[in-house]
């Protein structure tokens, strides 16, 4: 299944602001915020894991959203195209 990476990346920008109070704008300058966000997202997954609530779907969604954002940053900064295909 091919994924709309631009929509996911835009969702990542919105989620970063609403859930974590971090600004992302597809620029290299906000990569430190992105790195902080990944630490927070990992903590959330660890919390779910300790509660027995981690599923493949949660991990896949987390990786897909934040991976799409990073892919779009690279596309904005370096140009080119990319495609994300999920395997069920």
C-alpha positions in Angstrom: 0.0 0.0 0.0 1.4 3.4 -1.0 1.1 6.1 1.5 0.3 9.9 1.1 3.5 11.0 2.7 2.8 14.7 2.4 -0.5 14.4 4.3 1.3 12.3 7.0 4.1 14.9 7.2 1.6 17.7 7.6 -0.2 15.7 10.3 3.2 15.3 12.0 3.7 19.1 12.1 0.2 19.5 13.6 0.7 16.7 16.2 4.2 18.0 17.2 2.6 21.4 18.1 -0.6 20.1 19.7 0.8 17.1 21.6 4.3 18.1 22.4 4.5 21.9 22.0 7.2 21.6 19.4 7.4 23.5 16.1 8.3 21.7 12.9 8.4 23.6 9.6 10.2 21.2 7.1 13.4 23.1 7.5 16.8 21.9 8.7 16.6 24.4 11.5 13.8 22.5 13.3 15.6 19.1 13.2 16.6 19.5 16.8 12.9 19.8 17.7 12.3 16.7 15.6 15.0 14.8 17.5 13.4 15.8 20.8 10.0 14.7 19.5 11.4 11.3 18.6 12.7 10.9 22.2 9.2 11.8 23.5 7.5 9.4 21.0 9.8 6.6 22.1 8.9 7.3 25.7 5.2 7.1 24.9 5.7 3.7 23.2 7.7 2.6 26.2 4.8 3.6 28.5 2.3 1.7 26.3 4.7 -1.3 26.4 4.7 -1.3 30.2 0.9 -1.2 30.2 0.8 -4.0 27.7 -0.8 -1.8 25.0 1.8 -1.8 22.3 0.7 -3.2 19.0 2.4 -3.5 15.7 -0.1 -1.0 14.4 0.9 1.7 17.0 4.6 1.2 16.2 3.9 1.3 12.4 1.8 4.4 12.7 4.4 6.2 14.8 7.3 5.3 12.4 5.2 6.2 9.4 4.1 9.6 10.6 7.5 10.7 11.8 9.4 9.0 9.0 7.2 10.8 6.5 8.1 14.1 8.1 11.8 13.4 7.9 11.4 12.3 4.3 9.6 15.5 3.4 12.3 17.6 5.2 14.9 15.8 3.1 12.9 16.4 -0.1 12.5 20.1 0.7 16.2 20.5 1.5 17.7 18.3 -1.2 15.0 17.9 -3.8 13.9 14.7 -5.4 11.0 12.4 -4.8 10.3 9.4 -2.6 7.7 6.8 -2.0 6.7 5.0 1.2 5.1 1.6 0.8 3.7 -0.2 3.9 3.8 -3.9 4.2 0.9 -5.4 6.2 
